[in-house]
Amino acid sequence: MTLKIAINAQLLPGTGAGGTECLLIGLVNALGRLDGPEQYLVVGPWEHPDWLKSYLGQNQSIVRGPKAPSLKRALGPLKPLLKKVRGASSWVRKNGVLLPWVEQSNGFYESLDCSVIHFPYQQFVTSGIPSVFHPHDLQHLHFPQFFPAIDVERREVTYRAACRDAHTIVVHSNWVKQDIVTQYKLQPRKVQVILAPPPVQAYAEPTAETLDLVRRTYKINSKFAFYPAVTWEHKNHLRLLDALALLHKRGIKIELICTGYQTDFFPRIQNKVSELQLNDQVRFLGMIPAEHLRAIYRLAHFTVFPTLFEGAGLPLVEAWTEGSPITCSAVTSLIELAEDGALLFDPNSVESIAEAVTKMVSDVSLRKALIERGFARLNHFSWEIAAKAYRAVYRRAAGYCLSDEDQWLLNRGEANHADAR
């Protein structure tokens, strides 16, 4: 019997979704490679429904999402007003009880005739279909200063309601699972850990010609450190720049190349570059083609990841895949995910970042060891295993009989969580 699963993919590519967009590409691509009775409906945005078309398998098809804008886009022009009356749009009184308001299905999702719907990022729509929700992390509770107040409220209302209503919550690390269980007082069995494999594996393998093209296109002529990240404030570009300036004073100069969507915070970063007189050694390339991303990882002397908060650690697994040694923050999920595959530092300390960069620049044996350990860590991050684990989650949510493999994969997530406690 065919099991139909809807996957919400109503993102507009290249508009700042960052790792979420990459993970969605990887997930759809991996599910499309599985054998089985499942059929997947990928719900694309009304404006550009086919953005995932090149990644689909034989068991997948695309359906255009509803024309009505999402709650987030609909409320965008009203944010200044809503800031004055915070809470008015987030709560509704039902039978005399004040309840959090989240987007309600108008019948569209039910019309898809699917047994399960997966919301693989922060949008959630209440419907009559068993759902799987993927909140990624609760950064808004740990660093509310990085969000407008209206966004903190919206996230909190949506996340709490979605975690309450969804059949299963999926996260990428034990750290995030424990955080969600604690913050929202959930039963641990409701939260499934599925490690995030490298999204770059869904993209074309870079050839020697691609590597040469990337060198010429971006004028790469020297050794460089690579930082791939959307320019959100918590990605901590400012302290990384301070560390590079400190090293420059000590006679150590390393070029830094950054990629990723440039947010409203980007001008602050540009000003910092100018203030520290780093214009000749720091470059921001913005959004680049996927195959170029893989190539830059391979060309980099090393990858650096100074984020203050992380739920999945995608640059870790991407760097390991491409044989790029990596140094990263010792915070949140990264300690658990990195193990011995990265050189760790304190992202709140400019001196600690500078010390790590110095080691990566000067210690050849360290870089070689990190490459080897990174390849070994990749054994835990398989798209085939991840896709089968998601499929097991879908089957369980739909009430289907689970195979021995399905049960093993679900129990594996529980065992990992128990080991982490």
C-alpha positions as CSV (number, residue, x, y, z in Angstrom):
1,M,0.0,0.0,0.0
2,T,1.4,3.4,-1.0
3,L,2.2,5.9,1.7
4,K,1.9,9.5,0.6
5,I,3.9,12.1,2.4
6,A,3.9,15.8,1.9
7,I,7.1,17.8,2.5
8,N,6.7,21.5,3.0
9,A,9.3,23.3,0.9
10,Q,7.7,26.8,0.6
11,L,11.1,28.6,0.8
12,L,12.3,31.0,-1.9
13,P,15.9,29.9,-2.6
14,G,18.7,32.3,-2.1
15,T,16.7,34.6,0.3
16,G,18.5,33.9,3.6
17,A,17.4,30.4,4.7
18,G,21.0,29.3,4.7
19,G,21.5,25.9,6.2
20,T,17.8,25.2,6.2
21,E,17.6,25.5,2.4
22,C,20.7,23.2,2.0
23,L,19.2,20.6,4.4
24,L,16.0,20.6,2.5
25,I,17.9,19.9,-0.8
26,G,19.8,17.1,0.8
27,L,16.7,15.5,2.4
28,V,14.6,15.6,-0.8
29,N,17.5,14.2,-2.8
30,A,18.1,11.4,-0.3
31,L,14.4,10.4,0.0
32,G,14.2,10.3,-3.8
33,R,16.9,7.6,-3.8
34,L,15.1,5.1,-1.5
35,D,13.1,2.1,-2.6
36,G,9.8,1.5,-1.0
37,P,6.0,2.1,-1.2
38,E,6.4,5.8,-0.3
39,Q,5.4,8.7,-2.6
40,Y,6.5,12.2,-1.7
41,L,4.7,15.4,-2.6
42,V,7.1,18.4,-2.4
43,V,5.0,21.5,-1.7
44,G,6.9,24.4,-3.3
45,P,6.2,28.1,-3.0
46,W,3.5,29.6,-5.3
47,E,6.1,32.0,-6.8
48,H,8.7,29.3,-7.6
49,P,7.4,25.8,-7.0
50,D,10.0,24.0,-9.1
51,W,13.1,25.1,-7.2
52,L,13.8,21.5,-6.0
53,K,13.0,19.9,-9.4
54,S,16.5,19.0,-10.3
55,Y,16.9,17.0,-7.0
56,L,13.8,14.9,-7.3
57,G,13.7,11.1,-7.6
58,Q,11.2,8.8,-9.3
59,N,9.0,8.6,-6.1
60,Q,8.6,12.4,-5.9
61,S,6.6,15.1,-7.5
62,I,6.0,18.8,-7.0
63,V,2.8,20.6,-6.1
64,R,2.4,24.4,-5.9
65,G,1.7,25.7,-2.4
66,P,-1.3,27.9,-1.7
67,K,-1.3,31.4,-3.2
68,A,-2.1,33.1,0.1
69,P,1.2,34.4,1.6
70,S,2.5,32.8,4.7
71,L,1.9,34.4,8.1
72,K,5.4,35.7,8.2
73,R,5.3,37.4,4.9
74,A,1.7,38.7,5.5
75,L,2.7,40.3,8.7
76,G,6.0,41.8,7.4
77,P,4.6,45.2,6.5
78,L,2.7,45.3,9.8
79,K,5.6,44.7,12.1
80,P,6.0,48.4,13.2
81,L,2.3,48.4,14.3
82,L,2.5,45.0,15.9
83,K,5.5,46.0,18.0
84,K,3.2,48.5,19.7
85,V,0.5,45.9,20.4
86,R,2.6,42.8,20.9
87,G,0.6,39.7,21.5
88,A,-2.5,40.8,19.7
89,S,-1.8,38.7,16.7
90,S,-0.3,35.7,18.5
91,W,-3.2,34.7,20.7
92,V,-6.8,33.8,20.2
93,R,-9.6,33.2,22.7
94,K,-11.4,29.9,22.2
95,N,-14.2,28.7,24.5
96,G,-13.1,31.3,27.0
97,V,-9.5,30.1,27.0
98,L,-6.6,32.2,25.6
99,L,-4.6,29.9,23.3
100,P,-1.5,30.5,21.0
101,W,-2.5,31.2,17.4
102,V,-0.6,29.4,14.6
103,E,-1.4,29.2,11.0
104,Q,-4.5,27.1,10.3
105,S,-5.0,25.0,7.1
106,N,-7.7,26.2,4.9
107,G,-8.2,22.7,3.4
108,F,-5.2,22.9,1.1
109,Y,-3.0,20.4,3.0
110,E,-5.9,18.0,3.5
111,S,-6.6,18.1,-0.2
112,L,-3.2,16.6,-1.0
113,D,-4.6,13.2,0.3
114,C,-1.4,12.5,2.2
115,S,-1.1,10.5,5.4
116,V,1.7,12.6,6.9
117,I,3.1,16.1,6.4
118,H,6.6,17.1,7.3
119,F,7.4,20.7,8.2
120,P,11.3,20.6,7.9
121,Y,11.8,24.2,9.1
122,Q,10.2,26.7,11.4
123,Q,6.9,27.2,9.6
124,F,4.0,25.1,11.0
125,V,0.4,24.8,9.9
126,T,-2.2,23.1,12.0
127,S,-4.2,20.6,9.9
128,G,-6.1,17.3,10.2
129,I,-3.0,15.4,9.0
130,P,-0.4,13.8,11.4
131,S,2.6,16.1,11.3
132,V,6.4,16.0,11.8
133,F,7.9,19.3,12.9
134,H,11.5,20.4,12.7
135,P,12.2,23.5,14.8
136,H,16.1,23.2,14.4
137,D,16.9,24.9,17.7
138,L,15.6,27.4,20.4
139,Q,18.1,30.1,19.8
140,H,15.5,32.7,20.4
141,L,15.3,31.7,24.1
142,H,19.1,31.7,24.6
143,F,19.9,34.9,22.6
144,P,16.7,36.9,22.3
145,Q,18.9,40.0,21.7
146,F,19.6,38.8,18.2
147,F,15.9,38.9,17.2
148,P,13.3,41.6,17.0
149,A,10.9,41.3,19.9
150,I,8.0,40.4,17.6
151,D,10.0,37.6,16.1
152,V,10.9,36.2,19.5
153,E,7.2,36.1,20.4
154,R,6.2,34.6,17.0
155,R,8.8,31.9,17.3
156,E,7.9,31.0,20.8
157,V,4.2,30.8,20.1
158,T,4.7,28.8,16.9
159,Y,7.3,26.4,18.4
160,R,5.3,25.7,21.6
161,A,2.1,25.1,19.6
162,A,3.8,23.0,17.0
163,C,5.7,20.9,19.5
164,R,2.5,20.3,21.3
165,D,0.4,19.4,18.2
166,A,3.0,17.5,16.0
167,H,3.2,13.7,16.2
168,T,7.0,13.9,16.2
169,I,9.6,16.6,16.6
170,V,12.9,16.0,14.7
171,V,16.2,17.7,15.7
172,H,19.8,17.2,14.6
173,S,21.6,16.8,17.9
174,N,21.2,15.4,21.4
175,W,21.9,18.9,22.8
176,V,18.9,20.4,21.0
177,K,16.7,17.5,22.0
178,Q,17.5,18.0,25.7
179,D,17.0,21.7,25.3
180,I,13.5,21.3,23.7
181,V,12.5,18.6,26.2
182,T,13.5,20.8,29.1
183,Q,12.1,24.1,27.8
184,Y,8.8,22.8,26.6
185,K,8.4,19.9,29.2
186,L,8.0,17.2,26.5
187,Q,8.3,13.5,26.8
188,P,11.7,12.6,25.4
189,R,10.2,9.9,23.1
190,K,8.4,12.6,21.2
191,V,11.7,14.2,20.0
192,Q,13.7,12.2,17.5
193,V,17.4,12.8,16.8
194,I,18.5,12.4,13.2
195,L,22.0,13.7,12.5
196,A,22.4,16.2,9.7
197,P,24.6,14.7,6.9
198,P,26.5,17.1,4.5
199,P,24.1,18.9,2.1
200,V,27.0,19.3,-0.3
201,Q,26.7,15.6,-1.3
202,A,23.6,16.5,-3.2
203,Y,25.6,18.8,-5.4
204,A,27.8,18.0,-8.3
205,E,31.3,16.7,-7.5
206,P,33.8,19.4,-8.4
207,T,36.2,18.5,-11.2
208,A,39.7,19.7,-11.8
209,E,38.1,22.1,-14.3
210,T,35.7,23.4,-11.7
211,L,38.5,24.0,-9.2
212,D,40.5,26.0,-11.8
213,L,37.4,27.9,-12.8
214,V,36.7,28.8,-9.1
215,R,40.3,30.0,-8.6
216,R,40.0,32.3,-11.6
217,T,36.5,33.5,-10.9
218,Y,37.2,34.5,-7.3
219,K,40.9,35.4,-7.9
220,I,42.2,32.9,-5.4
221,N,45.9,33.1,-5.5
222,S,47.0,32.4,-1.9
223,K,46.2,30.3,1.2
224,F,43.0,31.3,2.9
225,A,40.7,30.5,5.7
226,F,37.0,29.8,4.7
227,Y,33.9,30.8,6.7
228,P,30.6,29.8,5.0
229,A,27.7,31.4,6.9
230,V,24.7,33.7,6.6
231,T,25.7,37.1,8.1
232,W,23.5,36.8,11.1
233,E,24.9,38.5,14.3
234,H,25.2,35.2,16.1
235,K,27.5,33.9,13.4
236,N,30.1,36.0,15.2
237,H,32.0,37.5,12.2
238,L,32.9,40.5,14.3
239,R,35.1,38.6,16.8
240,L,36.7,36.6,14.0
241,L,37.7,39.9,12.4
242,D,39.1,41.2,15.7
243,A,41.1,37.9,15.9
244,L,42.5,38.4,12.4
245,A,43.5,42.0,13.3
246,L,45.2,40.8,16.5
247,L,47.2,38.2,14.5
248,H,48.1,40.8,11.9
249,K,49.8,42.9,14.7
250,R,51.7,39.7,15.6
251,G,53.0,39.3,12.1
252,I,50.5,36.5,11.1
253,K,48.4,37.4,8.0
254,I,45.9,34.9,6.6
255,E,43.3,35.8,3.9
256,L,39.7,35.1,4.9
257,I,37.0,34.3,2.3
258,C,33.3,34.3,3.5
259,T,30.3,33.1,1.6
260,G,26.6,33.2,2.4
261,Y,23.5,35.4,2.2
262,Q,24.1,39.0,3.4
263,T,21.6,40.1,5.9
264,D,20.8,43.5,7.4
265,F,23.6,43.0,9.8
266,F,26.2,42.8,7.0
267,P,26.9,46.6,6.9
268,R,28.1,46.3,10.5
269,I,30.5,43.7,9.4
270,Q,31.7,45.8,6.5
271,N,32.3,48.7,8.8
272,K,34.4,46.5,11.1
273,V,36.5,45.3,8.1
274,S,37.3,48.9,7.3
275,E,37.8,50.0,10.9
276,L,40.4,47.2,11.4
277,Q,42.0,47.9,8.0
278,L,41.4,44.3,6.8
279,N,40.1,45.2,3.3
280,D,43.1,43.6,1.6
281,Q,42.7,40.2,3.4
282,V,39.0,39.7,4.0
283,R,36.5,39.1,1.2
284,F,32.7,38.4,1.2
285,L,31.5,36.6,-1.9
286,G,27.8,36.5,-1.0
287,M,25.7,33.6,-2.4
288,I,27.7,31.4,-4.8
289,P,26.7,28.4,-6.9
290,A,26.6,25.1,-5.0
291,E,29.4,23.5,-7.1
292,H,31.6,26.5,-6.3
293,L,30.9,26.0,-2.6
294,R,32.3,22.5,-2.7
295,A,35.3,23.7,-4.6
296,I,36.1,26.5,-2.1
297,Y,36.0,24.0,0.8
298,R,38.6,22.0,-1.1
299,L,40.8,24.9,-2.0
300,A,40.8,26.4,1.5
301,H,43.8,26.0,3.8
302,F,41.2,25.4,6.6
303,T,37.7,26.2,7.6
304,V,36.8,28.3,10.6
305,F,33.4,28.3,12.3
306,P,33.1,30.9,15.2
307,T,29.3,30.8,15.7
308,L,27.8,31.5,19.1
309,F,24.9,29.1,18.7
310,E,24.4,26.0,16.5
311,G,21.9,23.2,16.3
312,A,23.2,21.1,13.4
313,G,26.8,22.1,12.6
314,L,26.6,21.8,8.8
315,P,29.9,23.5,8.1
316,L,31.5,20.7,10.2
317,V,30.2,17.8,8.1
318,E,30.7,19.8,4.8
319,A,34.3,20.5,5.6
320,W,34.9,16.9,6.5
321,T,33.4,15.8,3.3
322,E,35.7,18.0,1.2
323,G,38.8,17.2,3.2
324,S,39.1,20.7,4.8
325,P,40.5,20.8,8.3
326,I,38.2,22.8,10.6
327,T,38.4,24.8,13.8
328,C,35.1,25.7,15.5
329,S,33.3,27.0,18.6
330,A,33.0,24.9,21.7
331,V,29.4,25.7,22.3
332,T,25.9,24.1,22.2
333,S,25.7,21.1,19.9
334,L,29.2,21.6,18.3
335,I,31.1,19.9,21.1
336,E,28.9,16.8,20.7
337,L,29.0,16.8,16.9
338,A,32.7,17.6,16.4
339,E,34.2,15.2,19.0
340,D,37.9,15.0,17.9
341,G,37.2,16.1,14.3
342,A,37.7,19.8,14.9
343,L,40.0,22.1,16.9
344,L,37.7,23.8,19.4
345,F,37.9,27.4,20.8
346,D,35.9,29.8,22.9
347,P,33.9,32.0,20.5
348,N,33.5,34.7,23.1
349,S,37.2,35.2,23.4
350,V,39.1,37.0,20.6
351,E,42.4,35.6,22.0
352,S,41.0,32.0,21.9
353,I,39.9,32.4,18.3
354,A,43.3,33.9,17.4
355,E,45.2,31.0,19.1
356,A,43.1,28.5,17.1
357,V,43.7,30.3,13.8
358,T,47.4,30.4,14.6
359,K,47.6,26.7,15.1
360,M,45.6,26.0,11.9
361,V,48.0,28.3,9.9
362,S,51.2,26.9,11.3
363,D,50.7,23.3,12.3
364,V,50.8,21.0,9.3
365,S,50.5,17.8,11.4
366,L,47.4,19.2,13.1
367,R,45.7,19.9,9.8
368,K,46.5,16.4,8.5
369,A,45.2,14.8,11.7
370,L,42.0,16.9,11.6
371,I,41.4,15.8,8.0
372,E,41.8,12.1,8.9
373,R,39.5,12.5,12.0
374,G,37.0,14.3,10.0
375,F,36.7,11.5,7.4
376,A,36.3,9.1,10.3
377,R,33.5,11.2,11.8
378,L,31.6,11.1,8.5
379,N,30.8,7.5,9.1
380,H,28.1,8.8,11.6
381,F,26.6,11.2,9.0
382,S,25.0,9.2,6.2
383,W,22.3,10.6,3.9
384,E,21.0,7.0,3.3
385,I,20.7,6.3,7.0
386,A,19.2,9.8,7.7
387,A,16.6,9.3,4.8
388,K,15.6,5.9,6.2
389,A,15.3,7.4,9.7
390,Y,13.0,10.1,8.4
391,R,11.0,7.5,6.5
392,A,10.6,5.5,9.7
393,V,9.3,8.6,11.4
394,Y,6.8,9.1,8.6
395,R,5.6,5.5,8.8
396,R,5.2,5.7,12.6
397,A,3.3,9.0,12.4
398,A,1.0,7.4,9.8
399,G,0.4,4.4,11.9
400,Y,2.1,2.0,9.5
401,C,3.7,-1.3,10.6
402,L,7.4,-0.7,11.1
403,S,10.1,-3.0,9.8
404,D,12.9,-4.2,12.0
405,E,15.2,-1.6,10.3
406,D,12.7,1.2,11.0
407,Q,12.5,0.2,14.7
408,W,16.3,0.0,14.9
409,L,16.7,3.5,13.4
410,L,14.2,5.0,15.8
411,N,15.8,3.2,18.8
412,R,19.2,4.4,17.6
413,G,18.1,8.0,18.1
414,E,16.9,7.2,21.6
415,A,20.1,5.4,22.5
416,N,22.2,8.3,21.3
417,H,20.1,10.6,23.6
418,A,20.5,8.3,26.5
419,D,24.3,8.2,26.0
420,A,24.4,12.0,25.9
421,R,22.7,12.4,29.3
